[in-house]
Amino acid sequence: MKAIRRFSVRPVLPPRIAALGDLAMNLRWSWHPPVRDLFESIDPQRWAEVGADPVALLSATSVERLDELAADEGFAVRVDEAKADLDRYLGEDRWYQRFSAEQGDAGAPRSIAYFSPEYGIAAALPQYSGGLGILAGDHLKSASDIGVPIVGVGLFYKTGYFRQSLNRDGWQQETYPVLDPDDLPLSLLREEDGTPSIVTLRLPGGRELRAQVWRAQVGRVPLLLLDSDVPGNDDAMRAVTERLYGGGGEQRLQQELLLGMGGVRALRLWSRLTGAPAPDVYHSNEGHAGFLAIERISELVTGYDLSFDEALEQVRAATVFTTHTPVPAGIDRFERSLIEVYFGGDLALPGVPVDRLLELGAEKYEGGDPAVFNMAVLGLHIAQRANGVSKLHGVVSRDMFDGLWPGFDSDEVPITSITNGVHAPTWVDRKVYDLASSHADVLEQDAANPLETRDAWSRLADLPRADVWTTKRELRSQLVDEARARVRASWIERGASPAELGWTDEILDPDVLTIGFARRVPTYKRLTLMLRDPERLKKILTDPERPVQIVIAGKSHPADDTGKQLIQQMVRFTDDPEVRHRIAFLPNYDIAMAQHLYPGCDVWLNNPLRPFEASGTSGMKAALNGALNLSILDGWWDEWFDGQNGWAIPTADGVDDPDRRDDIEANALYDLIEGQVAPRFYDVDEEDLPQNWLAMVLHTVSTLGPKVLATRMVGEYTERLYVPAARAGWALSRDDHAGARALAAYIEKARSAWPGVRVDHVESSGLGDSPEIGETLTVATYVSLGELSPEDVEVQIVHGRANGGDELHDVTTVPMRLEESYEQGRRKFVGEVTLGTSGAFGYTVRILPKHDGLATPATLGLVATA
Ligand SMILES: *Cc1c(COP(=O)(O)O)cnc(C)c1O
């Protein structure tokens, strides 16, 4: 019956309980249990069938049942209360409102646009593939909880990412269930006359890409999702937003055009239709949305008569870029020729010459490919403020991109870091939450005060250990049930008959030490590291005294056969009757599974190839549920492992042979499980409590808990990036963009004058023959500034430890002052350094551009050294 055309009829709710519609459409239900309970009580069985999804539940509820509920005054009052609670949540002042009032005249942004290619908000809105999307979802939810005025921008993918299953041989199968937006918590942006609002982009060949805009409401945060499946688009255009990370180069480019440029246009629509303020700050979560800057440059050139360079500076000031991957293959790169086709000729945006655009994404560094346009490079060029997602990833990113700032040491590369966090109300199991909140209102405190020390958390160290242990057993048991059902269902899909699947009812054991491992399956995450020595793993799993069980999940990108082979290898191991009661692979890792998996585990395993895990967040979610991390010191764990909150798997960083490295690290992993993890877990006292284990769990929850929160993360983004970016933007836009014009003029002058800027001579005085701490070194330097004046530059003494070689370590800079001016732009500067530490001391002198509009001294990549 191919000709069937389907559409959904949204239920008409009886007026007395019409607020159910509002409650279903605001995704706050996904992290607010009372609303979920309310929906569940409508029809518990249906609720389970539709996967805890209020919109689907309402669609599936009969008119009679709805009328019955409306007549039930008890139910109706619960609806009223839930609605009143939602209204309060949406309307009351939260942390940001207080914070922004404290900023006084300096101001704080009224609106921040957050762009991301994927969002993992709820199982009911499957628009994510993995960590990046989950992080974006957690960012929006936490922003909502603390009142930060974000508006999200993304794409609506009709088939989302894929659903994973296995065939008989354990090979990953992908299916793409089609989503109907009418069945989802989405509403269409419409013009006043009711017609859908449309965003249009011009494409090569005279074609147009049209998109409508869905709005999801994530608590207080609106999320705008562009959808190209609209009348007027040809089939290829309709397919642009069909799949997340589907399609090849050109389709990916079209998606990113729609996300970046279309996204800005959607924001303009949103402001026009709702009166919402235009964003003061634009944040690109990973490089995919970088074209947002190109659209804004064009707006400024045409609307305010700025030059390209002036507009670029205006845009850069108020843009934030977060890089997420130290894996070069994870970065989007397009053929330059493709960019020329999409942005050149008569497709060139007004005010944006294609060669200027190409420069912004050019890999102009050693090893760069001149034929390529790099979206991470674009991201760094369009944002004055950039960050990595853990301290270690900050270091790695500065190294990775230091070629863009030649002349600077990598620690001066203007990329900072803000360590990721997770949204506790989404990820903390209700049982854990109830136990914890009987002791302390930790989450309420976080929403009120995301950046301050939290005493409430330290009180969790005193949770009654017996209660903690009982709760963990319940969670383990919950996971065991879930795993049995999933393994059974998977075997039925793999072609087994129910009669041969009796064994699946007995796999795993709620009293056995449970290790979890779930993530996407790119090679660097090393899904199969634990299989290096299969016999040894078998022994660990089936140890008669101290057995261990492992629950595994993960999807491979559909185009990645290597990843699928790893999954197959893993699945085949788990199929072995000797071990299948102790190790299980659960297909289709997603939010719904994750919410069972983390709480049910005692140990969360992560063994990436250091340093390729930018942050990782699954271990944070596990920790909040009382699991201990067992991980390579990579990403966030490198920063927050403290010796008592889990275990660090030693890395063989220096070993070049990857096989040998895997062997060494796998052995270290086995040693840790056998020698430390299992013995501690099974070491129980006379009351059957593993006191030493529980001590670690309580230490983890009480000290790591407050660090890993996304409220802390969003608070940091706000203070360290959004507020400075907004102010930098305002400083340039005031008085008809006078600041942007002046900054662009300064940059042009500095760039053209720079060849004439140099350090001619350095001399020093003041130290004895064998200098001691406390003595003062006086440095004088003679410099040529060419066309620049002394106010245009900063002349610095750069000093630090000199351990041989060309580099200084632990560097400090001291500005020098102008002492005398001579003819032809020659100047003398002087400065002093008081020796503060013993050991080898080294110093040099350098000249940097100086202007209030530059976020850092390295921003322009200009430097003259002695
Ligand atoms: C948290 C989460 C991830 C990301 O985990 P990593 O530790 O970053 O690999 C991926 N998928 C789902 C479903 C998650 O909940």
The ligand as an SDF file (V2000), in Angstrom:
LIG
                    3D

 15 15  0  0  0  0  0  0  0  0999 V2000
   26.7210   10.5690   27.5520 C   0  0  0  0  0  0  0  0  0  0  0  0
   26.3870    9.9040   26.3080 C   0  0  0  0  0  0  0  0  0  0  0  0
   27.3440    9.8280   25.2810 C   0  0  0  0  0  0  0  0  0  0  0  0
   28.7250   10.4310   25.4010 C   0  0  0  0  0  0  0  0  0  0  0  0
   29.5740    9.6740   26.1940 O   0  0  0  0  0  0  0  0  0  0  0  0
   31.1550    9.7890   26.0650 P   0  0  0  0  0  0  0  0  0  0  0  0
   31.6780    9.5160   27.3970 O   0  0  0  0  0  0  0  0  0  0  0  0
   31.4400   11.2000   25.6660 O   0  0  0  0  0  0  0  0  0  0  0  0
   31.5890    8.8150   25.0580 O   0  0  0  0  0  0  0  0  0  0  0  0
   26.9930    9.1780   24.1140 C   0  0  0  0  0  0  0  0  0  0  0  0
   25.7740    8.6300   23.9490 N   0  0  0  0  0  0  0  0  0  0  0  0
   24.8330    8.6830   24.9100 C   0  0  0  0  0  0  0  0  0  0  0  0
   23.5110    8.0720   24.6670 C   0  0  0  0  0  0  0  0  0  0  0  0
   25.1090    9.3310   26.1180 C   0  0  0  0  0  0  0  0  0  0  0  0
   24.1570    9.4010   27.0550 O   0  0  0  0  0  0  0  0  0  0  0  0
  1  2  1  0
  2  3  1  0
  2 14  2  0
  3  4  1  0
  3 10  2  0
  4  5  1  0
  5  6  1  0
  6  7  2  0
  6  8  1  0
  6  9  1  0
 10 11  1  0
 11 12  2  0
 12 13  1  0
 12 14  1  0
 14 15  1  0
M  END
$$$$
